[in-house]
Amino acid sequence: MSLLGPAVSWAALGGLLLLLWKLARNYVLPSPLDNIPGPAPPSTLKGNIVQLQNRGAWQYLDSLTNNYGQVVKCTGLLGRRVLWVFDPKALHHVVVKDQDVYEEAPSSLTIRRLTTGPGLLSTLGEHHRRQRKLLNPVFSIAHMRRLTPLFYEVVNRLRTGIQTELGASPAGEVDVLNWMGRTALELIGQGGFGHSFDPLVENVENDYANAIKSFVPTSSSLASSFRMLTPLIIFLMGLSQRRPAIGTFIKRCFHLVPHAGMQHMKYILDVLDSTSRKIVREKGIALESNDAELKMRILEGRDLMSVMLRENMNADAADRLPDEEIIAQVTTFTFAGTDTTSNAIARILHLLCLHPDVQERLRAELIEARSQNGGQDFEYDELVSLPYLDAVCRETLRLYPPVTFTSRENVRDVVMPLSTPLTLRDGTSTTFIHVPKGTSILIGIYSSNRNKEVWGDDACEWKPERWLDGKLPESVADAKIPGVYSNLMTFIGGGRACIGFKFSQLEMKVVLAMLVASFRLSLCAGKNGDIFWNRAGIAYPTVGPDGKKASLPLKVELLET
């Protein structure tokens, strides 16, 4: 009994020393990555994360793109080495050739699994491939053709809603971001689940829509407030998933946490989960119904959920998704298809105001095309064949990707080859990098899309015409960028490329085709004309760099059609 006290003391001391070593080792141990050039961290504890997560991080991102080479060494929390990567060959190995080595970071997977469940964004390896195999037919071009008339039903309601607001707004100012968010949610609701979230022709409060809109600002605020506690929070999240009893206990006691932001995040997640379950439950009841007409409506439905349920019914038993994974896809599709697409459309509308000559040229193309098809809504093949509309979309997604980077972590030591020799700190150069196991890899989407060695000296300029008449430099094709779309990393590439990029493209083009043909857009006068785009998980606009609310007020004028 007398030996127990010293044993406990020695164990506690050993645990404390182990913890201190884990906290200090990145500052003490050398690494082969230390010879890679990069910016000095402004904070010993927080590293460069402070700069990267700043809402005005654009100048810092430009510095990473232009000042160090195509692989840059940054510093994360507690001195952790981080590589910012946009070298084309390195990207190919990260997202394609060695994608099973460079996995999604455990912390990212834990957070996604907590927020969306076991959906496509939070699974790995064979589990992920099985889900993707079942979901691929849902996003085929053939299915996009079937969805196009449904999308036009939604955007025609959007036009009516904006016209109604203009009738009540003498100044003609409209918060376009709000309308784009509502429209994107309704498009994913109707096209994704056969479910209406918003009539659009009138203002209706919707808890699900409010939860979706609140998620990014709330999570960004929490990440900023609790940055130093991130490892502990992620550990508790992972523990609660591995030990359901602990997760249940935390959930029951969570109301005791005295922080309004965390309580609001819990409310958001509860709303998302309950709504997703309701949508799937309603579909399931219809499929099991004795009402032949109701059942056939699901079996022949155009929405993604109906297609997914049909594919799941017809799949081999080993490939079928359980109910929890079907439910998780609803939340996953909603997240992936709402803010990213709505903010991308909003960015294009803002750019069209800054470049009225581009707006007029695009409008002329749309009006001419409609006159040739008898004034009807465009079919899918007509829409995607409009060259200037396509160029405007591609150039905006190149220069202003909604997501500026995404992360990976290598599960073993690996050699990363480079397409361009990298000059190291000691003056030597190399065409490969030894990357130790557990290194944080940031895929520099922003930098890859602005790489002057690929896109030319005007890479940082918005020029839709670069996509017309074979004007892209040969260096674009020669670089072999591994992105799934247009030599861009905007939708990533490889086995974890954005599965819904065709769906997103269709949304963008249907909305733009209607808005630009129906309305003239311009910047507001005075304060509301000062639009600032904030870097966040998904870039968003505010009025001024200190704006508290995401918004994009524009002056909108109804055109005679």
C-alpha positions as CSV (number, residue, x, y, z in Angstrom):
1,M,0.0,0.0,0.0
2,S,2.9,2.3,0.8
3,L,4.3,1.7,-2.7
4,L,1.1,2.9,-4.4
5,G,1.6,6.6,-3.6
6,P,5.1,6.8,-5.2
7,A,3.9,4.7,-8.2
8,V,1.0,7.1,-8.9
9,S,3.3,10.1,-8.5
10,W,5.9,8.6,-11.0
11,A,3.1,7.7,-13.4
12,A,1.7,11.2,-13.2
13,L,5.2,12.7,-13.7
14,G,5.8,10.4,-16.7
15,G,2.5,11.4,-18.3
16,L,3.4,15.1,-17.7
17,L,6.8,14.7,-19.3
18,L,5.3,12.8,-22.3
19,L,2.8,15.6,-22.8
20,L,5.5,18.3,-22.5
21,W,7.7,16.3,-25.0
22,K,4.8,16.1,-27.5
23,L,4.2,19.9,-27.2
24,A,7.9,20.7,-27.5
25,R,9.3,18.2,-30.0
26,N,8.5,20.2,-33.1
27,Y,10.7,23.0,-31.7
28,V,13.5,20.7,-30.8
29,L,13.9,17.9,-33.4
30,P,15.2,18.8,-36.9
31,S,13.3,17.8,-40.0
32,P,14.2,17.4,-43.7
33,L,11.4,19.9,-44.4
34,D,13.3,22.7,-42.6
35,N,15.4,23.3,-45.7
36,I,12.3,24.2,-47.7
37,P,11.8,28.0,-48.1
38,G,8.7,29.6,-46.5
39,P,7.5,32.5,-44.4
40,A,8.6,33.0,-40.8
41,P,5.8,32.3,-38.4
42,P,4.5,35.4,-36.6
43,S,3.6,33.4,-33.5
44,T,5.6,30.8,-31.7
45,L,2.5,28.9,-30.6
46,K,0.1,29.5,-33.5
47,G,2.6,29.6,-36.4
48,N,1.3,30.8,-39.7
49,I,-2.2,29.6,-39.0
50,V,-3.1,33.2,-37.8
51,Q,-2.3,34.5,-41.3
52,L,-3.9,31.7,-43.2
53,Q,-7.2,31.9,-41.2
54,N,-7.4,35.7,-41.3
55,R,-10.5,37.0,-43.2
56,G,-8.2,39.2,-45.2
57,A,-5.6,36.5,-46.0
58,W,-5.5,37.2,-49.7
59,Q,-2.2,39.1,-49.6
60,Y,-0.6,36.2,-47.6
61,L,-2.0,33.7,-50.1
62,D,-0.5,35.8,-52.9
63,S,2.9,35.7,-51.1
64,L,2.7,31.9,-50.8
65,T,2.0,31.7,-54.5
66,N,4.7,34.0,-55.8
67,N,7.6,34.3,-53.4
68,Y,8.9,30.8,-52.5
69,G,8.4,28.2,-55.1
70,Q,5.7,25.7,-55.8
71,V,6.1,23.9,-52.4
72,V,6.3,26.1,-49.4
73,K,7.0,25.3,-45.8
74,C,4.7,26.9,-43.3
75,T,4.3,26.4,-39.5
76,G,1.2,25.1,-37.8
77,L,0.1,25.0,-34.2
78,L,2.8,24.2,-31.7
79,G,5.6,24.3,-34.4
80,R,4.1,21.6,-36.6
81,R,5.6,21.5,-40.1
82,V,3.0,22.2,-42.9
83,L,3.6,22.0,-46.7
84,W,1.7,24.3,-49.0
85,V,1.7,22.4,-52.3
86,F,0.8,23.5,-55.8
87,D,3.5,21.9,-58.0
88,P,1.6,20.0,-60.7
89,K,3.6,16.7,-60.4
90,A,3.4,16.9,-56.6
91,L,-0.3,17.5,-56.8
92,H,-0.7,14.5,-59.1
93,H,1.0,12.2,-56.5
94,V,-1.0,13.7,-53.6
95,V,-4.5,13.4,-55.2
96,V,-4.1,10.6,-57.7
97,K,-1.1,8.3,-57.8
98,D,-0.4,8.1,-54.0
99,Q,-3.9,9.1,-52.8
100,D,-4.0,6.2,-50.4
101,V,-0.8,7.5,-48.8
102,Y,-2.0,11.2,-48.6
103,E,-5.3,10.7,-46.8
104,E,-7.7,13.3,-45.4
105,A,-6.4,14.6,-42.1
106,P,-7.9,12.6,-39.2
107,S,-9.0,15.9,-37.6
108,S,-10.9,16.9,-40.8
109,L,-12.6,13.5,-41.0
110,T,-13.6,13.6,-37.3
111,I,-15.2,17.1,-37.7
112,R,-17.0,16.1,-40.9
113,R,-18.3,12.9,-39.4
114,L,-19.6,14.8,-36.5
115,T,-21.3,17.4,-38.7
116,T,-22.6,15.3,-41.7
117,G,-22.4,11.7,-40.4
118,P,-20.8,8.8,-42.3
119,G,-21.2,10.4,-45.7
120,L,-19.0,10.7,-48.8
121,L,-16.9,13.5,-47.2
122,S,-16.1,11.6,-44.0
123,T,-15.1,8.1,-45.2
124,L,-11.8,6.6,-46.4
125,G,-10.5,3.8,-48.5
126,E,-12.8,1.0,-49.6
127,H,-15.7,2.5,-47.6
128,H,-15.4,5.7,-49.6
129,R,-15.0,3.9,-52.9
130,R,-18.2,1.8,-52.2
131,Q,-20.2,4.9,-51.5
132,R,-18.8,6.7,-54.6
133,K,-19.5,3.7,-56.8
134,L,-23.2,3.8,-55.8
135,L,-23.4,7.6,-56.2
136,N,-21.6,8.0,-59.5
137,P,-24.8,7.4,-61.7
138,V,-26.6,10.1,-59.7
139,F,-24.3,12.7,-61.1
140,S,-24.1,11.5,-64.7
141,I,-24.6,13.9,-67.7
142,A,-27.7,11.9,-68.7
143,H,-29.2,12.7,-65.3
144,M,-28.2,16.4,-65.5
145,R,-30.2,16.5,-68.7
146,R,-33.2,15.3,-66.9
147,L,-32.7,17.8,-64.1
148,T,-32.5,20.9,-66.3
149,P,-36.2,21.5,-66.7
150,L,-36.6,21.1,-62.9
151,F,-33.9,23.7,-62.3
152,Y,-35.7,26.2,-64.6
153,E,-38.9,25.8,-62.6
154,V,-36.9,27.0,-59.6
155,V,-35.1,29.9,-61.2
156,N,-38.3,31.1,-62.8
157,R,-39.6,31.4,-59.2
158,L,-36.4,33.2,-58.3
159,R,-37.1,35.8,-61.0
160,T,-40.6,36.4,-59.7
161,G,-39.3,36.8,-56.2
162,I,-36.7,39.4,-57.2
163,Q,-39.3,41.3,-59.3
164,T,-41.6,41.4,-56.2
165,E,-38.7,42.7,-54.0
166,L,-37.9,45.4,-56.6
167,G,-41.5,46.6,-56.5
168,A,-41.1,47.3,-52.8
169,S,-37.6,48.8,-53.1
170,P,-37.5,52.3,-54.5
171,A,-33.7,52.3,-54.5
172,G,-33.6,49.0,-56.5
173,E,-31.1,47.5,-54.1
174,V,-31.2,43.7,-53.5
175,D,-29.1,41.5,-51.3
176,V,-28.1,39.1,-54.1
177,L,-26.2,36.8,-51.8
178,N,-29.4,36.1,-49.8
179,W,-31.2,35.2,-53.0
180,M,-28.4,33.0,-54.2
181,G,-28.3,31.1,-50.9
182,R,-32.0,30.5,-51.0
183,T,-32.0,29.5,-54.6
184,A,-29.0,27.1,-54.2
185,L,-30.8,25.4,-51.2
186,E,-34.0,25.1,-53.2
187,L,-32.1,23.7,-56.2
188,I,-30.4,21.0,-54.0
189,G,-33.8,20.4,-52.3
190,Q,-35.7,19.9,-55.5
191,G,-32.9,18.4,-57.6
192,G,-31.3,16.5,-54.8
193,F,-34.2,15.2,-52.6
194,G,-37.5,16.1,-54.4
195,H,-38.1,18.4,-51.4
196,S,-39.0,22.1,-51.3
197,F,-37.2,24.2,-48.7
198,D,-38.2,27.7,-50.0
199,P,-41.0,28.9,-52.4
200,L,-38.8,31.8,-53.4
201,V,-41.8,33.9,-54.5
202,E,-42.2,35.0,-50.8
203,N,-40.2,35.2,-47.7
204,V,-40.7,32.2,-45.5
205,E,-38.7,31.4,-42.4
206,N,-37.0,28.0,-42.6
207,D,-35.0,26.5,-39.8
208,Y,-33.0,24.2,-42.1
209,A,-32.1,27.1,-44.4
210,N,-31.1,29.3,-41.4
211,A,-29.0,26.4,-40.0
212,I,-27.2,26.0,-43.3
213,K,-26.5,29.7,-43.6
214,S,-25.3,29.9,-40.0
215,F,-22.9,26.9,-40.2
216,V,-19.9,28.5,-41.9
217,P,-19.8,31.8,-39.9
218,T,-20.5,29.9,-36.6
219,S,-17.8,27.3,-37.2
220,S,-15.3,29.9,-38.3
221,S,-16.0,32.0,-35.2
222,L,-15.5,28.9,-33.0
223,A,-12.3,27.9,-34.8
224,S,-10.9,31.4,-34.1
225,S,-12.0,31.5,-30.5
226,F,-10.8,28.0,-29.6
227,R,-7.8,27.6,-31.9
228,M,-5.4,26.5,-29.2
229,L,-7.9,24.0,-27.9
230,T,-8.5,22.4,-31.3
231,P,-6.4,19.2,-30.6
232,L,-8.3,18.6,-27.4
233,I,-11.7,19.2,-29.0
234,I,-10.9,16.9,-31.9
235,F,-9.6,14.2,-29.4
236,L,-13.0,14.4,-27.6
237,M,-14.9,14.2,-30.9
238,G,-13.0,11.1,-31.9
239,L,-13.3,9.5,-28.5
240,S,-17.1,10.0,-28.5
241,Q,-17.3,8.3,-31.9
242,R,-15.2,5.3,-30.9
243,R,-17.0,5.0,-27.6
244,P,-20.7,5.7,-28.1
245,A,-21.4,5.7,-24.4
246,I,-19.0,8.6,-23.9
247,G,-20.6,10.4,-26.9
248,T,-24.0,10.0,-25.3
249,F,-22.8,11.3,-22.0
250,I,-21.2,14.4,-23.7
251,K,-24.4,15.1,-25.7
252,R,-26.6,14.8,-22.5
253,C,-24.3,17.2,-20.6
254,F,-23.5,19.6,-23.5
255,H,-26.2,22.0,-22.4
256,L,-24.0,22.8,-19.4
257,V,-21.2,24.3,-21.6
258,P,-21.4,28.0,-20.9
259,H,-20.7,29.2,-24.4
260,A,-23.4,30.7,-26.7
261,G,-21.5,29.9,-29.9
262,M,-21.1,26.2,-29.0
263,Q,-24.7,25.9,-28.0
264,H,-25.7,27.5,-31.3
265,M,-23.6,25.0,-33.2
266,K,-25.3,22.1,-31.4
267,Y,-28.7,23.6,-32.4
268,I,-27.5,23.8,-36.1
269,L,-26.3,20.2,-36.1
270,D,-29.5,19.0,-34.5
271,V,-31.7,20.8,-37.1
272,L,-29.6,19.4,-40.0
273,D,-29.7,15.9,-38.6
274,S,-33.5,15.9,-37.9
275,T,-34.4,17.4,-41.3
276,S,-32.2,14.9,-43.2
277,R,-33.8,12.0,-41.3
278,K,-37.3,13.4,-42.1
279,I,-36.5,13.6,-45.8
280,V,-35.2,10.0,-46.0
281,R,-38.0,8.7,-43.9
282,E,-40.6,10.2,-46.2
283,K,-38.9,8.6,-49.2
284,G,-38.8,5.3,-47.4
285,I,-42.4,5.4,-46.5
286,A,-43.3,6.2,-50.1
287,L,-41.2,3.2,-51.4
288,E,-42.9,0.8,-48.9
289,S,-46.3,2.2,-49.6
290,N,-49.1,0.1,-51.1
291,D,-50.0,3.2,-53.2
292,A,-48.6,2.2,-56.6
293,E,-48.7,5.8,-57.9
294,L,-46.8,7.2,-54.9
295,K,-44.2,4.4,-55.1
296,M,-43.8,4.9,-58.9
297,R,-43.2,8.7,-58.3
298,I,-40.1,7.8,-56.3
299,L,-39.0,5.1,-58.6
300,E,-39.2,7.4,-61.6
301,G,-38.2,10.6,-59.7
302,R,-35.7,13.0,-61.3
303,D,-34.1,14.0,-58.0
304,L,-30.8,12.6,-56.8
305,M,-32.3,10.9,-53.7
306,S,-34.7,8.9,-55.8
307,V,-31.9,7.9,-58.2
308,M,-29.7,7.0,-55.2
309,L,-32.5,4.9,-53.6
310,R,-33.1,3.1,-56.9
311,E,-29.4,2.4,-57.3
312,N,-29.2,1.2,-53.7
313,M,-32.2,-1.2,-54.2
314,N,-30.6,-2.7,-57.3
315,A,-27.0,-2.9,-55.9
316,D,-25.5,-6.2,-54.7
317,A,-26.0,-6.7,-51.0
318,A,-22.3,-6.0,-50.2
319,D,-22.5,-2.6,-52.0
320,R,-25.7,-1.3,-50.5
321,L,-25.6,1.6,-48.2
322,P,-27.2,1.3,-44.7
323,D,-29.8,3.9,-43.7
324,E,-27.3,5.9,-41.6
325,E,-25.1,6.4,-44.7
326,I,-28.1,7.3,-46.8
327,I,-29.1,9.9,-44.2
328,A,-25.6,11.3,-44.1
329,Q,-25.6,11.8,-47.9
330,V,-28.5,14.3,-47.5
331,T,-26.5,16.5,-45.2
332,T,-23.4,16.0,-47.2
333,F,-25.0,17.0,-50.5
334,T,-26.6,20.0,-48.9
335,F,-23.4,21.3,-47.5
336,A,-21.5,20.6,-50.7
337,G,-24.2,22.1,-52.9
338,T,-25.3,25.2,-51.1
339,D,-22.8,27.8,-49.9
340,T,-20.0,26.8,-52.4
341,T,-22.3,27.2,-55.4
342,S,-24.3,30.2,-54.1
343,N,-21.1,32.1,-53.2
344,A,-19.6,31.2,-56.6
345,I,-22.6,32.7,-58.4
346,A,-22.5,35.7,-56.2
347,R,-18.8,36.2,-57.0
348,I,-19.7,36.1,-60.8
349,L,-22.5,38.7,-60.3
350,H,-20.1,41.0,-58.4
351,L,-17.5,40.6,-61.2
352,L,-20.1,41.4,-63.8
353,C,-20.8,44.7,-62.0
354,L,-17.1,45.5,-61.9
355,H,-16.8,44.6,-65.7
356,P,-20.0,45.9,-67.3
357,D,-18.6,45.2,-70.8
358,V,-18.4,41.5,-69.9
359,Q,-22.0,41.7,-68.5
360,E,-23.3,43.2,-71.8
361,R,-21.4,40.7,-73.9
362,L,-22.8,37.8,-71.9
363,R,-26.3,39.2,-72.1
364,A,-26.1,39.5,-75.8
365,E,-25.0,35.9,-76.1
366,L,-28.0,34.7,-74.0
367,I,-30.5,36.9,-75.8
368,E,-29.3,35.7,-79.2
369,A,-29.4,32.1,-78.1
370,R,-33.0,32.4,-76.8
371,S,-34.1,34.1,-80.0
372,Q,-32.8,31.1,-81.9
373,N,-34.7,28.6,-79.8
374,G,-38.0,30.4,-79.9
375,G,-37.6,32.1,-76.5
376,Q,-37.8,28.7,-74.6
377,D,-35.8,27.7,-71.6
378,F,-32.5,26.2,-72.6
379,E,-32.0,22.5,-72.8
380,Y,-28.9,21.1,-71.1
381,D,-26.9,20.7,-74.3
382,E,-27.9,24.2,-75.5
383,L,-26.8,25.7,-72.1
384,V,-23.4,24.0,-71.9
385,S,-22.6,25.0,-75.5
386,L,-22.8,28.7,-74.8
387,P,-19.1,29.7,-75.1
388,Y,-19.0,33.0,-73.3
389,L,-21.2,31.8,-70.4
390,D,-18.9,28.9,-70.0
391,A,-15.8,31.1,-70.2
392,V,-17.1,33.4,-67.5
393,C,-17.8,30.5,-65.2
394,R,-14.4,28.8,-65.8
395,E,-12.4,32.0,-65.3
396,T,-14.2,32.9,-62.1
397,L,-13.7,29.4,-60.7
398,R,-10.1,29.6,-61.7
399,L,-9.2,33.0,-60.2
400,Y,-11.7,32.9,-57.2
401,P,-12.2,29.3,-56.1
402,P,-14.8,29.3,-53.2
403,V,-12.5,27.0,-51.2
404,T,-8.8,28.2,-51.3
405,F,-7.2,25.0,-50.0
406,T,-7.9,21.5,-48.6
407,S,-5.7,19.3,-46.4
408,R,-4.2,15.8,-46.5
409,E,-1.8,13.9,-44.2
410,N,0.6,11.2,-45.3
411,V,0.2,7.9,-43.4
412,R,3.9,6.9,-44.0
413,D,7.2,8.4,-45.1
414,V,7.0,9.2,-48.8
415,V,9.0,10.9,-51.6
416,M,7.1,13.8,-53.3
417,P,8.4,14.4,-56.9
418,L,8.4,17.9,-58.3
419,S,7.8,19.1,-61.9
420,T,9.9,22.3,-61.3
421,P,13.2,22.3,-59.4
422,L,12.8,23.9,-55.9
423,T,15.6,26.1,-54.6
424,L,16.2,25.3,-51.0
425,R,17.3,27.5,-48.2
426,D,20.9,26.4,-48.4
427,G,21.1,27.4,-52.1
428,T,20.9,23.9,-53.6
429,S,18.0,22.7,-55.7
430,T,15.9,19.5,-55.8
431,T,13.3,17.8,-57.8
432,F,11.9,15.7,-54.9
433,I,11.1,16.1,-51.3
434,H,11.3,13.5,-48.5
435,V,8.0,14.0,-46.5
436,P,8.0,12.4,-43.0
437,K,4.9,10.5,-41.9
438,G,2.2,12.7,-40.4
439,T,3.1,15.9,-42.3
440,S,0.2,18.2,-42.9
441,I,-0.2,18.8,-46.6
442,L,-2.3,21.8,-47.7
443,I,-3.3,21.5,-51.4
444,G,-3.0,25.1,-52.6
445,I,-6.1,25.4,-54.8
446,Y,-5.7,29.2,-54.9
447,S,-2.0,29.0,-55.8
448,S,-2.4,26.3,-58.5
449,N,-5.1,28.2,-60.3
450,R,-2.9,31.4,-60.2
451,N,0.5,29.7,-61.0
452,K,2.2,32.0,-63.5
453,E,4.4,29.2,-64.8
454,V,1.2,27.5,-65.9
455,W,-1.3,30.3,-66.7
456,G,1.1,33.0,-67.9
457,D,2.0,36.4,-66.6
458,D,-1.6,37.5,-66.6
459,A,-2.6,34.6,-64.3
460,C,-3.9,37.1,-61.6
461,E,-6.2,38.9,-64.0
462,W,-9.9,38.0,-64.6
463,K,-10.1,37.5,-68.4
464,P,-12.9,35.2,-69.5
465,E,-11.7,35.5,-73.1
466,R,-8.6,33.4,-72.2
467,W,-11.0,30.4,-72.5
468,L,-12.1,31.2,-76.1
469,D,-10.7,30.2,-79.5
470,G,-7.8,28.1,-78.1
471,K,-6.2,31.1,-76.4
472,L,-5.0,29.1,-73.4
473,P,-1.1,28.8,-73.4
474,E,0.3,25.4,-74.2
475,S,1.8,25.4,-70.7
476,V,-1.7,24.7,-69.3
477,A,-2.1,21.4,-71.0
478,D,1.7,20.6,-70.6
479,A,1.4,21.0,-66.8
480,K,-1.0,18.1,-66.5
481,I,-2.9,19.6,-63.5
482,P,-4.7,16.7,-61.9
483,G,-8.0,18.6,-61.4
484,V,-11.2,16.9,-62.5
485,Y,-12.4,20.1,-64.3
486,S,-10.7,22.4,-66.8
487,N,-7.0,22.0,-65.6
488,L,-8.2,23.6,-62.4
489,M,-7.9,22.3,-58.8
490,T,-11.1,24.0,-57.8
491,F,-13.0,20.7,-57.7
492,I,-9.8,18.7,-56.7
493,G,-9.1,15.5,-58.6
494,G,-8.5,11.8,-58.1
495,G,-10.7,9.5,-56.0
496,R,-11.8,12.4,-53.7
497,A,-12.7,14.9,-56.5
498,C,-16.0,16.7,-56.1
499,I,-18.5,14.2,-57.3
500,G,-21.2,16.9,-57.8
501,F,-19.2,19.4,-60.0
502,K,-21.5,18.8,-63.0
503,F,-24.5,19.5,-60.8
504,S,-22.8,22.7,-59.5
505,Q,-22.0,23.8,-63.1
506,L,-25.6,23.3,-64.1
507,E,-26.9,25.3,-61.2
508,M,-24.5,28.2,-62.0
509,K,-25.4,28.3,-65.7
510,V,-29.2,28.0,-65.2
511,V,-29.2,30.8,-62.6
512,L,-26.9,33.1,-64.6
513,A,-28.7,32.5,-67.9
514,M,-31.9,33.7,-66.2
515,L,-30.5,36.6,-64.1
516,V,-28.3,38.2,-66.7
517,A,-31.0,38.1,-69.4
518,S,-33.7,39.5,-67.1
519,F,-31.9,42.1,-65.0
520,R,-29.1,44.7,-65.3
521,L,-26.8,44.6,-62.3
522,S,-24.5,47.3,-61.0
523,L,-22.7,48.3,-57.8
524,C,-24.7,50.3,-55.2
525,A,-23.8,53.9,-54.5
526,G,-22.2,54.8,-51.2
527,K,-21.3,52.4,-48.4
528,N,-23.1,49.4,-49.9
529,G,-20.8,49.6,-52.9
530,D,-17.8,48.7,-50.8
531,I,-17.8,44.9,-51.2
532,F,-15.1,42.9,-49.5
533,W,-14.6,39.1,-50.0
534,N,-13.6,37.3,-46.8
535,R,-11.3,34.3,-46.8
536,A,-13.0,31.5,-44.8
537,G,-13.7,27.8,-45.3
538,I,-15.9,29.1,-48.1
539,A,-15.1,32.7,-49.3
540,Y,-18.0,35.1,-48.6
541,P,-18.8,38.8,-49.2
542,T,-19.5,41.5,-46.7
543,V,-20.1,45.3,-46.9
544,G,-16.6,46.5,-46.0
545,P,-13.7,44.5,-44.5
546,D,-15.2,44.7,-41.0
547,G,-18.8,43.7,-42.0
548,K,-20.4,41.3,-39.5
549,K,-23.0,39.9,-41.9
550,A,-22.5,38.0,-45.1
551,S,-24.2,40.0,-47.8
552,L,-23.9,41.3,-51.4
553,P,-26.2,44.3,-52.0
554,L,-26.4,45.2,-55.7
555,K,-28.5,47.6,-57.7
556,V,-30.8,45.5,-59.9
557,E,-32.8,46.8,-62.8
558,L,-35.5,44.8,-64.5
559,L,-35.0,44.6,-68.3
560,E,-37.8,44.5,-70.9
561,T,-37.8,41.0,-72.4
